[in-house]
């Protein structure tokens, strides 16, 4: 679950970044569906709207890279605590922002809330169905990916029956009381992003035999 949702979150982030980059480069398609001050600001032209759009593009690219760091080998260079904090914080912001706006806009469209002044109902529908919903879905995917990363990298993970049987078969010369990863190596062919203990990394032959990249 965590791997699939991490890639899905990265796709959502990069796709949204492409939309911002398109607007930063002068594109005007779908700009009317945003409405309000944002549309007016973008149509005014000048350097400031371009810089704001580029900053939004960079922020969304960074969000996509955070999602990929949860599942790609190069993500190990980031300390686990920092990556967990960054991905969890980003997912909370995305879910909070998208969820609140989708809810309020849906209440306005349904007539439960009656705001003062004029209102672009067409733009509001686009926000509920796409722009703000995009943030909400992206945040949910990133949250699920973060939970998957936490479960994969936490110490003392629950072991399945096969791993429990394997733990009784100690390797020759293996020191006692090693972390759980040493017992699970033959069963972790699909978890190349895991970090192994010092004993495992000092015995690359065992890692190669398990067809695992440390």
VOLO-524106 format. One line per 2 residues: number of its first residue (from 1); for each residue x, y, z of C-alpha. Coordinates in nm, 2 decimals. Each point is the difference from the previous one (the first is absolute). Layout:
// VOLO-524106
NUM) X Y Z ~ ...
// end
This chain:
// VOLO-524106
1) 0.00 0.00 0.00 ~ 0.27 0.25 0.10
3) 0.20 -0.03 -0.32 ~ -0.30 0.04 -0.23
5) -0.14 0.29 0.19 ~ 0.35 0.17 0.01
7) 0.02 -0.02 -0.38 ~ -0.36 0.12 -0.04
9) 0.07 0.30 0.23 ~ 0.31 0.08 -0.20
11) -0.20 -0.01 -0.33 ~ -0.26 0.23 0.15
13) 0.26 0.25 0.12 ~ 0.19 0.00 -0.33
15) -0.32 0.03 -0.21 ~ -0.11 0.30 0.21
17) 0.35 0.15 -0.03 ~ -0.03 -0.02 -0.38
19) -0.33 0.20 0.01 ~ 0.17 0.27 0.20
21) 0.30 0.00 -0.23 ~ -0.23 0.03 -0.30
23) -0.17 0.31 0.15 ~ 0.34 0.14 0.10
25) 0.12 -0.02 -0.37 ~ -0.30 0.20 -0.11
27) -0.27 -0.27 -0.06 ~ -0.36 0.11 0.06
29) -0.20 -0.32 -0.05 ~ -0.21 -0.10 0.30
31) 0.10 0.33 0.17 ~ -0.37 0.11 0.00
33) -0.09 -0.31 0.20 ~ 0.22 0.12 0.29
35) -0.19 0.33 0.03 ~ 0.02 0.27 0.26
37) 0.31 0.19 0.09 ~ 0.23 -0.27 -0.13
39) -0.13 0.03 -0.35 ~ 0.01 0.38 0.01
41) 0.36 -0.01 0.14 ~ 0.11 -0.24 -0.28
43) -0.16 0.20 -0.28 ~ 0.15 0.33 0.12
45) 0.34 -0.12 -0.13 ~ 0.34 0.11 0.11
47) 0.29 -0.16 0.18 ~ -0.18 -0.05 0.34
49) -0.27 -0.25 -0.12 ~ 0.27 -0.20 -0.19
51) 0.22 -0.02 0.31 ~ -0.30 -0.11 0.22
53) -0.09 -0.27 -0.26 ~ 0.36 -0.12 -0.01
55) 0.01 -0.01 0.38 ~ -0.32 -0.21 0.00
57) 0.16 -0.23 -0.26 ~ 0.31 -0.04 0.21
59) -0.20 -0.08 0.32 ~ -0.20 -0.27 -0.18
61) 0.31 -0.15 -0.15 ~ 0.15 -0.01 0.35
63) -0.32 -0.18 0.12 ~ 0.04 -0.26 -0.28
65) 0.36 -0.06 0.09 ~ -0.10 -0.05 0.37
67) -0.24 -0.27 -0.12 ~ 0.26 -0.17 -0.21
69) 0.26 0.02 0.29 ~ -0.23 -0.23 0.20
71) 0.05 -0.29 -0.25 ~ 0.31 0.07 -0.21
73) 0.35 -0.11 0.11 ~ 0.14 0.35 -0.01
75) -0.25 0.10 0.26 ~ 0.22 -0.17 0.26
77) 0.24 0.29 0.00 ~ -0.27 0.20 0.18
79) -0.02 -0.08 0.38 ~ -0.31 -0.21 0.08
81) -0.13 0.26 0.25 ~ 0.03 0.29 -0.24
83) -0.17 -0.19 -0.28 ~ -0.28 -0.12 0.22
85) -0.05 0.36 0.14 ~ 0.01 0.15 -0.35
87) -0.24 -0.25 -0.16 ~ -0.24 0.00 0.30
89) 0.00 0.38 0.02 ~ -0.06 0.03 -0.37
91) -0.29 -0.25 0.00 ~ -0.17 0.18 0.29
93) 0.02 0.33 -0.18 ~ -0.13 -0.14 -0.32
95) -0.28 -0.19 0.15 ~ -0.09 0.29 0.23
97) 0.00 0.26 -0.28 ~ -0.17 -0.22 -0.26
99) -0.25 -0.14 0.24 ~ -0.11 0.33 0.15
101) -0.04 0.17 -0.33 ~ -0.18 -0.29 -0.17
103) -0.24 -0.01 0.29 ~ -0.07 0.37 0.01
105) -0.04 0.03 -0.37 ~ -0.23 -0.30 -0.01
107) -0.22 0.16 0.27 ~ -0.01 0.33 -0.20
109) -0.10 -0.18 -0.32 ~ -0.27 -0.20 0.19
111) -0.15 0.31 0.15 ~ 0.09 -0.07 0.36
113) 0.23 0.30 0.02 ~ -0.10 0.33 -0.16
115) 0.31 0.22 -0.05 ~ -0.04 0.38 -0.04
117) 0.08 0.16 -0.33 ~ 0.03 -0.15 -0.35
119) 0.13 -0.36 -0.05 ~ 0.14 -0.18 -0.30
121) -0.19 -0.33 0.03 ~ 0.18 -0.14 -0.31
123) 0.34 0.05 0.16 ~ -0.13 -0.14 0.33
125) -0.11 -0.32 -0.17 ~ 0.34 -0.04 -0.15
127) 0.16 0.05 0.34 ~ -0.22 -0.27 0.16
129) 0.04 -0.24 -0.29 ~ 0.37 0.06 -0.09
131) 0.22 0.26 0.14 ~ -0.06 -0.03 0.38
133) -0.09 -0.37 -0.03 ~ 0.34 -0.05 -0.16
135) 0.16 0.13 0.32 ~ -0.21 -0.23 0.22
137) 0.06 -0.32 -0.21 ~ 0.37 0.08 -0.02
139) 0.02 0.05 0.38 ~ -0.19 -0.33 0.07
141) 0.24 -0.19 -0.23 ~ 0.30 0.16 0.16
143) -0.13 -0.09 0.35 ~ -0.05 -0.36 -0.10
145) 0.35 -0.01 -0.15 ~ 0.14 0.15 0.33
147) -0.17 -0.27 0.20 ~ 0.14 -0.26 -0.23
149) 0.35 0.14 0.04 ~ -0.03 0.01 0.38
151) -0.11 -0.36 0.00 ~ 0.28 -0.12 -0.23
153) 0.27 0.18 0.19 ~ -0.12 -0.03 0.36
155) 0.21 -0.23 0.22 ~ -0.17 -0.31 0.14
157) -0.24 -0.05 -0.29 ~ -0.24 -0.29 0.04
159) 0.13 -0.31 -0.17 ~ -0.21 -0.24 -0.21
161) 0.00 -0.37 0.04 ~ 0.27 -0.05 -0.27
163) 0.22 0.26 0.17 ~ -0.05 -0.16 0.34
165) 0.11 -0.34 -0.14 ~ 0.30 0.16 -0.15
167) 0.10 0.16 0.32 ~ 0.07 -0.34 0.15
169) 0.26 -0.07 -0.27 ~ 0.30 0.19 0.10
171) 0.28 0.06 -0.25 ~ 0.33 -0.15 0.08
173) 0.21 0.26 0.19 ~ -0.29 0.23 0.05
175) 0.02 0.19 0.33 ~ -0.30 -0.04 0.23
177) -0.26 0.27 0.08 ~ 0.02 0.18 -0.34
179) -0.28 0.22 -0.13 ~ -0.30 -0.16 -0.17
181) 0.13 0.10 -0.34 ~ 0.26 -0.28 0.01
183) -0.26 -0.26 0.04 ~ -0.22 0.14 -0.27
185) 0.26 0.05 -0.27 ~ -0.11 -0.31 -0.21
187) -0.36 0.12 0.00 ~ 0.06 0.37 -0.09
189) 0.07 -0.02 -0.37 ~ -0.27 0.27 -0.06
191) 0.12 0.24 0.26 ~ 0.33 0.14 -0.14
193) -0.04 0.32 0.18 ~ 0.05 -0.15 0.35
195) 0.31 0.09 0.20 ~ 0.18 -0.31 0.13
197) 0.20 -0.02 0.32 ~ 0.38 0.01 0.02
199) 0.04 -0.38 -0.01 ~ -0.21 -0.04 -0.31
201) 0.18 0.28 -0.19 ~ 0.34 -0.16 0.10
203) -0.10 -0.33 -0.16 ~ -0.10 0.11 -0.36
205) 0.01 -0.37 -0.11 ~ -0.32 -0.06 0.20
207) -0.16 0.30 -0.15 ~ 0.09 -0.11 -0.35
209) -0.13 -0.35 0.06 ~ -0.33 0.16 0.10
211) 0.01 0.22 -0.31 ~ -0.03 0.31 0.21
213) 0.17 0.33 -0.06 ~ 0.12 0.14 0.32
// end
